[in-house]
Amino acid sequence: MKTRRLFIVGIALVSVNARAFYSPEQGRWISRDPDSEQLVARTSSRSEPQNVYSYFSNNPSGGANPFQSLYYTTQRPSPTSFFSPPAESGWFTGAWYINQNTIICDGNGSLIIHEATSYQYGIQDCTRKHEQQHITDWKSRYGANLCKGRNCGDLPYYDFSRWLFWKDSYSVFLNKSECSAWKIGLKCRKEKLNKCCNEKDPSACKRYVEPFVEQAEAQVKKYCN
């Protein structure tokens, strides 16, 4: 298939030939009707005409294919198809979270903190602050309604289409989120350690809190350096 090689998906326009442009922000083609544009997508065995939407598998972002392999679909594009997660999207599901301090969908459309511990001397509060940062980061990446229609315990970890090049991979995103969360946790734990002098048994408090401070320091070094 001969096309102009211009892919600026999600930022401005996508050009699949010299006359048709798709605007992700508007969710529509803003020039000629792509259904009237007949293309020839070539494989090793045959050539046949297809319209633009069909060639891109009803997804001008995830279906973009500069290597000219053929996509087949009979489904008409929906206004939200461009924003749907790609086929390789993944979710943590089931009861994986039971013994962890983590974040999960609650089954009612909300992203919540799941607490599996009850740390003393205010350390549990630091854990909540750590996990709250993860909630902020997950909503920023996957949207405020990421848990809509999801079961209790679900949590997304999928990467976006490779054409959405301004999105970090999940591994990079997770590392950045852990860095932010552990920095918050470290600050909180140090504050709790400093308040041990107000406890009935300051020595017992320090012995309890100090290992948590050391753990947070190690995690900040791991994720932030």
Secondary structure, 3 states (H helix, E strand, C coil): CCCCCEECCCCCCEECCCCCEEECCCCEECCCCHHHCEEEEECCCCEEEEEHHHHCCCCCCCCCCCCCCCCCCCCCCCCCHHHCCCCCCCEECCCCCCCCCEEEECCCCCEEEECCCCCCCCHHHHHHHHHHHHHHHHHHHHCCCCCCCCCCCCEECCCCCCCCCCCCCHHHHHHHHHHHHHHHHHHHHHHHHHHHHHCCCHHHHHHHHHHHHHHHHHHHHHHHC
